[in-house]
Amino acid sequence: MSPAATTPSTGVTTARTALTPAVWGTTYIVATELLPDGRPMLAAVVRALPVGLAFILWRRTLPTGAWWWRAAVLGLLNIGAFFALLFVAAFRLPGGVAATAGAIQPLVAAGIAALVIGEAFTRRTAVAGTVGIAGVAMLVLGPDAALDPIGILAAIAGTVCMATGVVLTKHWGRPVDLITFTGWQLTAGGLMLLPVLALTEGLPNEITGANIAGFIWLATMGTGLAYANWFRGIQQLPIAIVSFLALLSPLVATVAGWAILDQNLSPIQLIGASLVIAAVIAPHLPTVRNRTTANLIVERAA
């Protein structure tokens, strides 16, 4: 299906899939306001492993055949490596720099999709991707942005991991129901993160009620339900559409900071927000060729 061939059902699917990066946009405010300080790996493990195991116990279905290694690969790319690299970038870079590095994901995903599954990498995708990067940069970059080499490499590697995971999720398909499929990946990724947690942080001496509330939100709404919805969207939408939805995450994070933490929004940020929205919408707009084809069909039908 061409990104330009947007039907009403595709529009509904896109809107539903967009809820996931919107929810992910709340992660920063939840992490800073509710979670224990300096425990990124703990947050990553709690986000993935408990709900992953719960999904598997609920459905009682394990992978078979090639899906043992495929589930492990997807769990590594979409969850384990992505979460670890994301937190390394978050701790070594200002949030704006990390978010801007992550904004290259639509272009990376579109390029990988062109190589792996044959989706066309169009000029519109390139332009929209560039506009999206500029919009996110204007939205979140501050004058004190620093470029730590390790943090930059981690942010780019995390972006490549997620983009590759998105494409392979679509390429390999889904052999089981959505809850089981999500459970396999969350469990695999969470198990990969356990030794990292043990080596780098260990467990905290105290957990507060606010910490528990934050963990519950991230594990259920921010991970379990969000990833199930995300994987369904990947199966139903072209990569050129679904990958651009990830740009909504820094947009929602900025709006949440303004609405909840009383942070100011500058004119530059408002322009950046407009560019992000334009980049997300652009893949849905019909091309001149598609409009001409549609007009010919209407004329022949008449």
Secondary structure as the mmCIF struct_conf table of DSSP 4:
data_model
#
loop_
_struct_conf.conf_type_id
_struct_conf.id
_struct_conf.beg_label_comp_id
_struct_conf.beg_label_asym_id
_struct_conf.beg_label_seq_id
_struct_conf.end_label_comp_id
_struct_conf.end_label_asym_id
_struct_conf.end_label_seq_id
TURN_TY1_P TURN_TY1_P1 PRO A 3 ALA A 4
HELX_RH_AL_P HELX_RH_AL_P1 PRO A 8 TRP A 24
TURN_TY1_P TURN_TY1_P2 GLY A 25 THR A 26
HELX_RH_AL_P HELX_RH_AL_P2 THR A 27 GLU A 33
TURN_TY1_P TURN_TY1_P3 LEU A 34 LEU A 34
BEND BEND1 LEU A 35 LEU A 35
HELX_LH_PP_P HELX_LH_PP_P1 PRO A 36 PRO A 36
TURN_TY1_P TURN_TY1_P4 ASP A 37 GLY A 38
HELX_RH_AL_P HELX_RH_AL_P3 PRO A 40 ARG A 59
TURN_TY1_P TURN_TY1_P5 ARG A 60 ARG A 60
TURN_TY1_P TURN_TY1_P6 GLY A 65 ALA A 66
HELX_RH_AL_P HELX_RH_AL_P4 TRP A 67 GLY A 75
HELX_RH_PI_P HELX_RH_PI_P1 LEU A 76 GLY A 80
HELX_RH_AL_P HELX_RH_AL_P5 ALA A 81 ARG A 92
BEND BEND2 LEU A 93 LEU A 93
HELX_RH_AL_P HELX_RH_AL_P6 GLY A 95 GLY A 102
TURN_TY1_P TURN_TY1_P7 ALA A 103 ILE A 104
HELX_RH_AL_P HELX_RH_AL_P7 GLN A 105 VAL A 116
TURN_TY1_P TURN_TY1_P8 ILE A 117 ILE A 117
HELX_RH_AL_P HELX_RH_AL_P8 ARG A 123 VAL A 140
TURN_TY1_P TURN_TY1_P9 PRO A 143 ASP A 144
HELX_RH_AL_P HELX_RH_AL_P9 PRO A 149 TRP A 172
BEND BEND3 PRO A 175 VAL A 176
HELX_RH_AL_P HELX_RH_AL_P10 LEU A 178 THR A 200
TURN_TY1_P TURN_TY1_P10 GLU A 201 GLU A 201
BEND BEND4 ASN A 205 ASN A 205
HELX_RH_AL_P HELX_RH_AL_P11 GLY A 209 ALA A 219
HELX_RH_PI_P HELX_RH_PI_P2 THR A 220 GLY A 224
HELX_RH_AL_P HELX_RH_AL_P12 LEU A 225 GLN A 236
BEND BEND5 LEU A 237 LEU A 237
HELX_RH_AL_P HELX_RH_AL_P13 ILE A 239 LEU A 245
TURN_TY1_P TURN_TY1_P11 ALA A 246 LEU A 247
HELX_RH_AL_P HELX_RH_AL_P14 LEU A 248 ILE A 260
BEND BEND6 LEU A 261 LEU A 261
HELX_RH_AL_P HELX_RH_AL_P15 PRO A 267 ILE A 281
HELX_RH_3T_P HELX_RH_3T_P1 ALA A 282 HIS A 284
BEND BEND7 LEU A 285 LEU A 285
HELX_LH_PP_P HELX_LH_PP_P2 PRO A 286 THR A 287
HELX_RH_AL_P HELX_RH_AL_P16 VAL A 288 ALA A 301
#
